[in-house]
């Protein structure tokens, strides 16, 4: 089963902020970060229920190579990404989005 992955505007901003931060650290690293997050989105498209629920109906997928996680809801007709979160930061930043 393949479902569309919908990224909320807040999650889009999270992704852009992360990309910009990594790009300031090293040229091209921001692009690598976006690719790594995109790999998570592709996995969610084909198997959205593969990760455990961590809060209410929200699941968490770990981004490979980067200390970031994707928080999302696996709904019947779509996967809704609510946050792309730096795992080193306070998790309450995304809790208010639930």
N, C-alpha and C positions, 0 to 999 in steps of 0.2 A: 504494500500500500504506500502510495506517495501522496503527501499532503503539502500544500504551499506553506512556506515559512514567511510569516508576516513580522516585520520588525517595527516596533513602535518608534515614534519620533524620539523618545527619551533614549532608547537603546541605540538608535542611529547616532545620536549625539555622543553617547558613551564611546561608541566605536570610533567616531571621528576624533574625540579627545585622546583616546589611546593611540590612534595612528599618529596624530600630531606629536604626542609626547615621544614616542619611539623614533619618529623621524628626526626630532631634534637631537636625540642621542647618537644616531648614526644614519647616514644617508642610506635609504633603501629598507631600513628596519621597520619603518611604518608600513610599507607595502607587505613585508613578510608577516607582520602582525595581522593585517587585514586578510591575507590569504589563510592564515591559521584559523581565524574566526570563521571565515567562509567555509573551511573544511567542517567545522562544527555544524554550521547551517545545513550543509549537504547531508551529513549523517542524520540530522533531525528530520529532514525531508523524508527519508526512507524508513526511519525507525524512531518516531518521536517519543515513544514510551520506554526507551532503553535506559533512561537515567532515573534515579530515585527521586521521590518527592521530598523536598527539604523544608517547605513552609506552605501550609494550606494546600493548594493544588499546583504549586510551582516546583519545577524540577531544575536540577543544576547539571550542566555539562562543562567539563574542564577543557580549556584550550591547551593544546599541545605546545610545548616550548615556552610559552608565556604564562606568567602567574595570573591568569585571568579566567573567569568563568562566565558562562552564558546562563542566565535564568530565563525560563520559559514555561509556558503552559501548553500541554498537549491536548488540544480540543478535538472534537469529532471531525471537523472539516478543515482544520488548519493548525499550525504550530505558531504560537504568538510569543515572540521574544520580547521580554519586558526589560531586560538589562544585560549589558555587557560590562562586567564588573571586575575591577582590579581586586584580586583576592587579598591584597595587602591592606586594603582600606576597610573602613568601618562598614559592616554589612547593612546597617540601618539606612544607608543611602538608597538601597533598592527596596527595602521593606515597605516604604510608603507607597510603592507602585502596585502592591498586591491588592 
